[in-house]
Amino acid sequence: VRLFVAALPDGSTVDRLREACGGWPRPKVAGLRWTGPDQWHVTLRFLGSIDPGEAAAALDGLGWAAAEARLGPATALLGRGVLMVPVGGVDGLAGAVAAATVDLGGLPEDLPFTGHLTLARSRGRVPASWVGRPLIGVFPVAEVCLVRSETLPEGARYEVLGRWPLSG
């Protein structure tokens, strides 16, 4: 079980993404798993296997400003096995979350922040025909969420443990 802090797309954005991705061919490719709407999020900070209470305490009482997440302009690869849509506009929020959680013990090594929403994961290569498909949108980030991730044979299952509203 691992934790991360995320921005979740609002309902209308989920509907638009579902509509946009719904027309794409999804042939069976060995080792490829599509994410579903219940898994769509923007990870602001991966926390790993730490105590949820400590993570929540680090996020309590912070007066962060709301942000506007910008999806697109097209699908891209993150590494060779993740099909994603880039997400801009949340770098400052990700930095604030990182600063608030920097003193938590046992955090994984910090990697540079790359705002994205994962559409599919592959053990091999993602088919090139899925890269560069136009996909744009904007959604308000009015809260950050502490999310627990459990890896199961059929894919990851997420549970929101807490929500922190953002100001203005």
C-alpha positions in Angstrom: 0.0 0.0 0.0 1.4 3.3 -1.1 0.3 6.9 -0.7 0.3 9.9 -3.0 -1.1 13.5 -3.1 -3.2 14.1 -6.2 -5.4 16.5 -8.1 -8.5 14.7 -9.4 -10.3 15.9 -12.6 -13.8 17.1 -12.0 -16.8 15.2 -13.4 -17.2 17.2 -16.6 -13.5 16.7 -17.4 -13.8 12.9 -16.8 -16.8 12.9 -19.2 -14.8 14.8 -21.8 -11.8 12.5 -21.4 -14.1 9.4 -21.6 -15.7 10.8 -24.8 -12.3 11.7 -26.4 -10.7 8.4 -25.6 -13.8 6.3 -26.2 -13.4 6.5 -30.0 -9.8 5.3 -30.0 -9.2 1.7 -31.0 -8.0 -0.3 -28.1 -6.7 -3.5 -29.6 -5.5 -6.2 -27.2 -1.8 -5.8 -26.8 0.1 -8.1 -24.5 1.2 -6.4 -21.3 -0.9 -3.2 -22.0 -3.4 -2.0 -19.4 -5.7 1.0 -19.9 -6.6 3.1 -16.9 -10.2 3.9 -16.3 -11.9 7.1 -15.2 -11.8 5.9 -11.5 -8.0 5.9 -11.8 -7.5 9.3 -13.6 -5.6 11.8 -11.5 -2.5 14.0 -11.5 0.1 12.9 -9.0 1.4 16.0 -7.3 3.7 14.1 -4.9 4.4 10.4 -4.5 4.8 9.6 -0.8 5.4 5.8 -0.8 4.7 3.6 2.2 4.4 6.1 5.0 1.9 6.5 7.9 -1.4 8.1 6.5 -1.8 10.1 9.7 1.6 11.7 9.3 0.9 12.5 5.7 -2.5 14.1 6.6 -0.9 16.1 9.4 1.6 17.6 6.9 -1.2 18.7 4.6 -3.5 20.1 7.4 -4.0 23.9 7.6 -2.1 24.9 4.5 -3.6 27.8 2.6 -2.7 26.9 -0.9 -4.2 28.7 -3.8 -6.4 26.9 -6.3 -5.0 26.1 -9.7 -6.1 25.4 -13.2 -4.9 22.2 -14.8 -4.3 22.3 -18.6 -4.4 19.0 -20.4 -2.6 18.5 -23.7 -2.1 19.4 -26.4 -1.7 15.7 -27.3 -1.0 12.3 -25.9 2.7 11.5 -25.3 5.0 8.9 -23.7 6.4 9.1 -20.2 9.3 6.8 -20.5 8.6 4.0 -23.0 5.7 2.3 -21.3 3.3 5.0 -20.1 0.8 6.7 -22.4 -0.2 10.0 -20.9 -1.6 13.4 -21.5 0.6 16.2 -20.3 -0.8 18.5 -17.6 0.4 22.0 -17.1 -0.6 24.7 -14.6 0.0 22.6 -11.5 3.8 22.9 -11.1 3.5 25.5 -8.3 0.9 23.4 -6.4 3.2 20.3 -6.8 6.1 22.3 -5.4 3.9 23.5 -2.4 2.9 19.9 -1.7 6.6 18.8 -1.9 7.6 21.5 0.5 4.8 20.6 3.0 5.8 16.9 3.0 9.6 17.2 2.8 10.1 16.3 6.5 8.1 13.1 6.3 10.3 10.0 7.0 10.8 7.3 4.4 9.9 9.3 1.3 11.2 7.9 -2.0 13.9 9.8 -3.9 12.5 13.0 -5.4 12.2 13.0 -9.1 11.5 16.1 -11.2 7.8 16.9 -11.4 6.2 16.0 -14.7 2.5 16.8 -14.6 0.5 14.2 -16.4 -2.6 12.0 -16.4 -1.9 8.3 -17.2 -4.1 6.7 -19.9 -2.3 3.4 -20.3 0.6 1.4 -19.0 2.6 -1.2 -20.9 5.3 -3.7 -19.9 6.7 -3.2 -23.4 6.3 -0.3 -25.8 3.1 1.7 -26.2 2.0 1.5 -29.9 3.2 4.6 -31.8 -0.2 5.1 -33.3 -1.5 6.2 -29.9 1.1 8.9 -29.4 0.3 12.4 -30.6 -3.5 12.1 -30.5 -5.0 15.5 -29.9 -6.4 15.8 -26.3 -6.9 19.2 -24.7 -8.9 20.5 -21.8 -8.9 22.6 -18.6 -10.2 21.7 -15.2 -10.1 23.6 -11.9 -8.1 22.2 -9.1 -10.1 23.2 -6.1 -8.7 20.6 -3.7 -5.8 18.2 -3.2 -6.4 14.6 -2.1 -4.4 12.1 -0.1 -4.8 8.8 -2.0 -4.0 5.2 -1.0 -2.9 3.0 -3.9 -3.1 -0.8 -3.7 -1.7 -2.8 -6.5 -3.8 -5.8 -7.5 -3.5 -8.3 -10.4 -6.2 -6.5 -12.3 -4.6 -3.1 -11.8 -4.3 -0.4 -9.1 -7.2 0.4 -6.8 -7.3 3.9 -5.3 -9.0 5.2 -2.2 -9.2 8.9 -1.2 -8.2 9.1 2.4 -8.6 12.9 2.8 -9.4 16.1 0.9 -7.9 19.6 1.4 -9.7 22.5 -0.2 -7.7 25.2 -1.9 -8.4 28.9 -1.6 -9.7 31.2 -4.3 
